[in-house]
Amino acid sequence: MMNKVFDVVVIGAGPVGIAAAAHAKNNGLTPLVLEKGNSVGSAINEWGHVRLFTKWSYVVDKEVDKILNNQGWEKPCFDEIPTGKELLDSYLIPAAKSAELSQHISYNAEVIAIAKEGHSKHTTQDRDKMNFVIHYRDAEQDVHIVTAKAVIDASGTWSSPNPIGRDGLPVPGEIKHSDAIKYGIPDVLNTEREHYQGKTTLLIGGGHSAMNVGLNLIELQSSSPGTKVYWGLRGENLDKLLGGGINDKVPARRKLGLAAQSAIDSGKLTLLPGLTVRRISRVEQGLKVEITSNGCNSHIYVDKIIVATGFRPNTQILSEIRLNLDEVVEAPRGIANMVDPNAHQCGAVPGHGAKELAHIDSNFYIVGMKSYGRAPSFLMLHGYEQVRSITAKLAGDDEAANEMRLTFPDSDTNK
């Protein structure tokens, strides 16, 4: 690989990364996908038990669809909602094994740094003429370097969860007692059942990931009455999740929100609105969690804490790249206002591509969930449109790159 210059290196073999490779091939480009896991969609594998909130028609890229159809793909019913595992088994894995894409993916390849060849971040002379160098580490911890004319970072945000603190920082005791804290969406009904069954859990988060966990904990209560659940919300209620915006386009989210609200109303969950965690310590009763809820200070005792407060982009590997990120949202400036969670939900985000996602170093792009920065709502269809536009731009087709082709499936079929 040392002497070859790839047209584009794609970081991450998730849905958007695989779509990027497919669109690159369609545009006559030679891609290389570097995936840190030992298989495609390694991050999705960690939440494979979770059912998505969108139907198949929202998660299949058109170019990948063509590749799969060419090899006799047994297409799922597009009106059904898949789990993460079904997305992997029925879509991503077959795509990655296809003749068109399999030779372009390297596994156990964790990207650790990207730079311009022979140029650190502060070196300007002839910078635009230089290719990118991508350093990655293999399973034996040996470091390799590949060279590319362009880079598409589709590495996602799954490995960078937000901490408990409302100020964006870990609360006192959070790191020390991390053995009892789980981030993301643990499989409380199956593989991790023993950790939560018959125990008391504090769930923190007000988004759809938290709703999934909360509803699973309620189901666990039905077979294990000793299971107790506190649900801490940073806001005062769930109203913003129950109508408008994305819920008009993706009714499955609305249904999830209504189910969570019903559980709260029934008393199966102890709601802690306006939650601030002040400190975590270990005592004889388990974890003592000092909190403020609805303006009142108190404490609770729990065995486990699940933190489902979203994710943030990790830009450490990009420290030598000249980026153009918004200081607040940490998304590319061209889309920061579109995705700002203070003003919009993902159903209201217009199509965008190479122009909006451009950085100071040309031919470098961040796509997918990571492109949304700290904004929590992302649809795969947006990521697919991003990489379609970007690969067209890299191939010199400015007309196709600037033409937005994002369309949502007919809402009538998604009710």
C-alpha positions as a printed Julia matrix, in Angstrom:
415×3 Matrix{Float64}:
   0.0     0.0     0.0
   2.93    2.35    0.59
   3.44    3.29   -3.06
  -0.18    3.47   -4.1
  -2.15    6.7    -3.97
  -5.85    6.01   -3.47
  -8.42    8.38   -4.89
 -10.15    8.46   -1.53
  -9.7     6.83    1.88
 -12.92    6.32    3.83
 -12.69    6.0     7.6
 -15.28    3.63    9.0
 -17.27    0.77    7.45
 -20.67    1.69    8.83
 -23.69    2.4     6.62
 -22.4     5.8     5.45
 -18.82    4.57    4.98
 -19.98    1.63    2.86
 -22.21    3.99    0.86
 -19.22    6.3     0.34
 -17.23    3.42   -1.14
 -20.13    2.44   -3.39
 -20.59    5.99   -4.68
 -16.85    6.39   -5.15
 -16.79    3.27   -7.31
 -19.8     4.53   -9.27
 -17.89    7.74   -9.98
 -14.83    5.92  -11.25
 -12.78    6.46   -8.08
 -10.64    3.9    -6.27
 -11.56    3.87   -2.57
 -10.0     2.26    0.47
 -12.19    1.81    3.54
 -10.36    1.52    6.86
 -12.45   -0.11    9.59
 -11.07   -0.44   13.13
 -13.32   -3.4    13.93
 -12.87   -6.93   12.68
 -16.03   -6.72   10.59
 -18.3    -4.24    8.9
 -20.52   -2.13   11.16
 -18.66   -2.97   14.36
 -20.33   -0.09   16.23
 -23.8    -1.23   15.16
 -22.98   -4.68   16.48
 -22.88   -3.16   19.98
 -26.52   -2.06   19.71
 -27.74   -4.79   17.42
 -30.59   -5.62   19.81
 -32.16   -2.18   19.31
 -34.92   -1.68   16.78
 -34.43    1.42   14.65
 -37.05    4.16   14.6
 -37.12    4.24   10.79
 -38.18    1.69    8.21
 -35.88   -0.04    5.75
 -36.72    2.61    3.15
 -34.85    5.15    5.31
 -31.67    3.11    5.82
 -30.8     1.71    2.38
 -28.52    3.7     0.09
 -29.52    3.67   -3.58
 -26.06    2.85   -4.9
 -25.55    0.04   -2.38
 -29.02   -1.2    -3.31
 -27.88   -1.51   -6.94
 -24.79   -3.49   -5.93
 -26.84   -5.87   -3.81
 -29.47   -6.32   -6.51
 -26.75   -7.28   -8.98
 -25.85  -10.24   -6.77
 -29.42  -11.41   -6.22
 -30.08   -9.69   -2.91
 -33.05  -10.99   -0.97
 -34.43   -7.54   -0.28
 -36.27   -7.04    3.03
 -39.74   -5.57    3.17
 -39.09   -1.83    3.01
 -42.19   -1.18    5.1
 -40.72   -2.98    8.12
 -38.43   -1.54   10.81
 -35.16   -3.46   11.27
 -33.06   -4.0    14.35
 -29.38   -3.12   14.26
 -28.54   -6.81   13.84
 -30.96   -7.13   10.93
 -29.38   -4.06    9.34
 -26.01   -5.77    9.62
 -27.02   -9.27    8.55
 -29.38   -8.34    5.72
 -27.68   -5.23    4.34
 -24.22   -4.18    5.48
 -22.54   -7.58    5.6
 -23.81   -8.66    2.13
 -22.73   -5.28    0.72
 -19.27   -5.56    2.26
 -18.87   -9.1     0.87
 -19.94   -8.09   -2.63
 -17.43   -8.38   -5.46
 -17.66   -4.64   -6.05
 -16.72   -3.6    -2.49
 -14.97   -6.45   -0.62
 -11.54   -5.76   -2.13
 -11.72   -2.14   -1.01
 -12.2    -2.73    2.74
  -9.44   -3.31    5.31
 -10.47   -4.5     8.79
  -8.63   -4.17   12.11
  -7.33   -0.87   10.75
  -7.77    1.85   13.37
  -6.95    5.28   12.01
  -4.82    7.18   14.55
  -3.82   10.3    12.6
  -4.26   12.16    9.3
  -2.06   14.88    7.83
  -0.94   16.46    4.58
   2.13   14.7     3.22
   5.26   16.39    4.56
   3.18   19.22    6.07
   2.16   19.78    9.66
  -0.9    21.87   10.39
   1.02   25.16   10.42
   2.83   24.57    7.09
   1.14   26.44    4.23
   3.52   26.41    1.25
   2.27   24.04   -1.47
  -0.18   22.56    1.02
  -3.03   22.18   -1.48
  -0.77   20.2    -3.81
   0.0    17.56   -1.19
  -1.81   14.26   -0.78
  -3.14   13.08    2.55
  -1.26   10.55    4.66
  -3.38    8.32    6.87
  -1.73    6.47    9.75
  -3.53    3.39   11.03
  -2.83    0.67   13.56
  -3.51   -3.02   12.87
  -4.52   -5.8    15.24
  -0.88   -6.39   16.2
  -0.5    -2.69   17.05
   1.84   -2.11   14.12
   1.43    1.28   12.4
   0.97    1.59    8.64
   0.65    4.62    6.35
  -1.5     4.97    3.24
  -1.69    7.93    0.88
  -4.81    9.4    -0.71
  -5.95   12.35   -2.76
  -9.03   12.75   -0.54
 -10.34   11.59    2.83
 -13.93   10.99    3.95
 -14.25   10.6     7.71
 -17.31    8.44    8.39
 -16.06    7.15   11.73
 -19.16    8.2    13.66
 -19.43    9.16   17.32
 -20.34    5.9    19.06
 -16.98    5.65   20.83
 -17.29    9.19   22.28
 -20.33    9.24   24.57
 -21.24   12.34   26.52
 -20.46   12.18   30.26
 -23.04   12.62   33.01
 -22.33   16.26   33.83
 -24.71   18.83   32.41
 -21.67   21.04   31.85
 -20.24   18.46   29.45
 -17.74   17.13   31.99
 -17.69   13.97   34.12
 -19.17   14.49   37.58
 -17.05   13.75   40.67
 -16.91    9.98   41.08
 -17.99    9.17   37.52
 -14.58    8.04   36.32
 -13.67    6.35   39.62
 -16.82    4.22   39.59
 -16.95    3.61   35.85
 -17.23   -0.14   36.46
 -20.87    0.42   37.46
 -21.66    2.89   34.67
 -22.69    1.96   31.14
 -22.9     4.4    28.24
 -25.15    3.97   25.22
 -27.82    1.27   24.9
 -26.97   -1.88   26.87
 -28.87   -5.07   26.1
 -30.64   -5.27   29.44
 -33.03   -8.01   28.31
 -30.48  -10.5    27.01
 -26.69  -10.4    27.04
 -26.46   -7.95   29.96
 -29.6    -9.01   31.78
 -27.8   -10.28   34.89
 -26.38   -6.81   35.54
 -29.82   -5.2    35.84
 -32.26   -7.93   36.84
 -33.5    -7.45   40.38
 -31.35   -4.36   40.83
 -31.86   -0.61   40.95
 -30.78    1.37   37.92
 -30.54    5.09   37.27
 -31.15    5.82   33.59
 -30.03    9.28   32.46
 -31.19   10.8    29.17
 -34.27   12.14   27.45
 -33.74   11.03   23.86
 -34.85    7.99   21.9
 -31.91    5.86   22.99
 -32.92    6.45   26.6
 -36.51    5.58   25.72
 -35.39    2.25   24.27
 -33.45    1.43   27.43
 -36.27    2.59   29.68
 -38.88    0.46   27.94
 -36.58   -2.57   28.08
 -36.07   -2.05   31.81
 -39.86   -1.92   32.23
 -40.13   -5.22   30.38
 -37.46   -6.64   32.67
 -39.57   -5.59   35.67
 -42.4    -7.82   34.5
 -40.3   -10.95   35.02
 -38.21   -9.59   37.86
 -40.35   -7.43   40.18
 -37.32   -6.49   42.27
 -36.01   -4.42   39.37
 -36.3    -0.72   40.15
 -35.76    2.14   37.73
 -35.11    5.83   38.15
 -35.25    7.87   34.96
 -33.43   11.18   35.09
 -34.27   13.82   32.49
 -32.25   16.97   32.04
 -35.39   18.73   30.86
 -38.71   18.96   32.64
 -40.75   16.64   30.39
 -40.9    14.69   27.15
 -43.18   17.03   25.24
 -40.57   18.0    22.65
 -40.19   14.33   21.68
 -43.87   13.65   21.12
 -44.81   15.79   18.15
 -43.62   17.86   15.23
 -40.4    17.82   13.24
 -38.94   14.4    12.72
 -41.95   12.72   14.32
 -44.12   13.87   11.44
 -41.8    12.11    8.98
 -40.91    9.11   11.14
 -44.0     8.13   13.16
 -42.13    5.23   14.81
 -40.35    7.82   16.93
 -43.66    9.25   18.04
 -44.9     5.81   19.01
 -41.75    5.24   21.07
 -42.22    8.55   22.84
 -45.86    7.8    23.64
 -44.94    4.41   25.07
 -42.31    5.98   27.31
 -44.77    8.63   28.48
 -47.3     5.92   29.3
 -44.72    4.07   31.39
 -43.96    7.21   33.35
 -47.65    7.92   33.92
 -48.22    4.36   35.16
 -45.52    4.7    37.81
 -43.34    1.92   36.46
 -40.54    4.44   36.27
 -39.64    6.95   38.95
 -39.17   10.15   37.0
 -36.49   12.64   38.04
 -37.15   15.74   35.89
 -34.6    18.52   35.64
 -31.91   16.13   36.9
 -28.42   17.26   37.81
 -26.03   14.67   39.24
 -23.67   16.34   41.71
 -21.53   13.44   42.93
 -21.25    9.64   42.83
 -19.73    7.63   45.65
 -19.71    4.0    46.71
 -21.31    3.06   50.01
 -22.64   -0.11   51.62
 -25.99    0.24   49.82
 -24.28    0.53   46.42
 -23.74    3.78   44.57
 -24.85    6.88   46.37
 -25.89    9.43   43.75
 -26.28   12.98   45.01
 -28.76   14.78   42.79
 -30.81   17.88   42.23
 -34.22   17.29   40.68
 -36.87   19.97   40.2
 -34.66   22.3    42.19
 -34.51   20.05   45.25
 -31.34   18.39   46.56
 -31.5    14.74   47.58
 -29.75   11.43   47.01
 -30.64    7.96   45.77
 -28.97    4.56   46.04
 -28.53    2.5    42.89
 -26.6    -0.52   41.66
 -26.05    0.65   38.09
 -26.15    3.83   36.05
 -26.94    3.91   32.34
 -25.92    7.12   30.57
 -27.84    7.69   27.34
 -27.13   11.39   26.9
 -25.83   11.3    23.34
 -22.42   11.47   21.76
 -19.87   14.0    20.58
 -17.3    13.96   17.76
 -13.73   12.99   18.56
 -11.4    15.08   16.38
  -8.14   13.92   17.95
  -7.08   12.08   14.8
  -7.64   15.31   12.83
  -5.29   17.51   14.85
  -3.03   18.13   11.82
  -5.92   18.88    9.44
  -7.2    22.42    8.89
 -10.85   22.09    9.75
 -13.79   24.45    9.48
 -15.95   23.51   12.46
 -18.55   25.55   14.29
 -17.39   26.28   17.84
 -20.75   25.44   19.41
 -22.21   22.49   17.53
 -18.82   21.16   16.33
 -20.31   20.47   12.91
 -18.9    21.88    9.66
 -19.88   25.55    9.51
 -21.86   25.02    6.32
 -24.43   22.87    8.12
 -24.09   24.02   11.74
 -27.21   26.2    11.64
 -29.15   23.44    9.88
 -28.5    20.79   12.52
 -28.33   22.9    15.69
 -30.51   20.95   18.15
 -31.55   24.18   19.83
 -33.44   25.16   16.69
 -34.1    22.11   14.52
 -34.89   18.41   14.42
 -33.4    16.15   11.76
 -36.6    15.98    9.72
 -36.21   19.71    9.05
 -32.6    19.49    7.84
 -32.35   20.13    4.09
 -30.16   18.11    1.79
 -26.49   19.13    1.8
 -23.27   17.9     0.31
 -19.73   18.74   -0.74
 -20.16   22.51   -0.71
 -21.61   22.71    2.79
 -19.23   20.1     4.23
 -16.0    21.62    2.88
 -13.09   22.32    5.21
 -10.04   24.56    4.88
  -7.99   21.6     3.65
  -9.68   20.79    0.37
 -10.83   17.24   -0.38
 -11.25   16.42    3.29
 -14.8    15.75    4.53
 -16.56   14.64    7.69
 -19.82   12.81    6.98
 -22.51   10.84    8.7
 -23.29   11.16   12.4
 -19.91   12.79   13.03
 -20.74   15.6    10.61
 -23.62   16.62   12.89
 -21.16   17.32   15.71
 -23.03   17.42   19.0
 -26.45   17.49   17.34
 -28.2    14.23   18.29
 -30.65   13.72   15.42
 -29.3    12.19   12.23
 -30.9    10.23    9.43
 -28.89    7.83    7.28
 -30.51    9.31    4.17
 -28.71   12.58    4.93
 -25.4    10.71    5.13
 -26.05    8.92    1.85
 -26.76   12.22    0.11
 -23.6    13.68    1.62
 -21.35   10.98    0.16
 -23.15   10.97   -3.19
 -22.44   14.68   -3.56
 -18.87   14.46   -2.24
 -17.79   11.59   -4.49
 -19.28   13.4    -7.49
 -17.22   16.45   -6.53
 -14.06   14.39   -6.17
 -14.7    12.91   -9.62
 -14.98   16.41  -11.13
 -18.74   16.39  -11.65
 -19.61   19.72  -10.02
 -23.11   19.74  -11.48
 -24.04   16.46   -9.8
 -22.28   17.52   -6.61
 -24.28   20.73   -6.32
 -27.63   19.15   -7.2
 -29.43   17.99   -4.07
 -31.29   14.72   -4.6
 -32.42   13.97   -1.05
 -36.0    12.73   -0.95
 -37.81   11.07    1.92
 -40.0     8.02    1.29
 -43.71    8.8     1.08
 -44.84    9.41    4.64
 -48.03    7.48    3.91
 -45.99    4.28    3.77
 -44.37    4.94    7.12
 -47.37    5.09    9.4
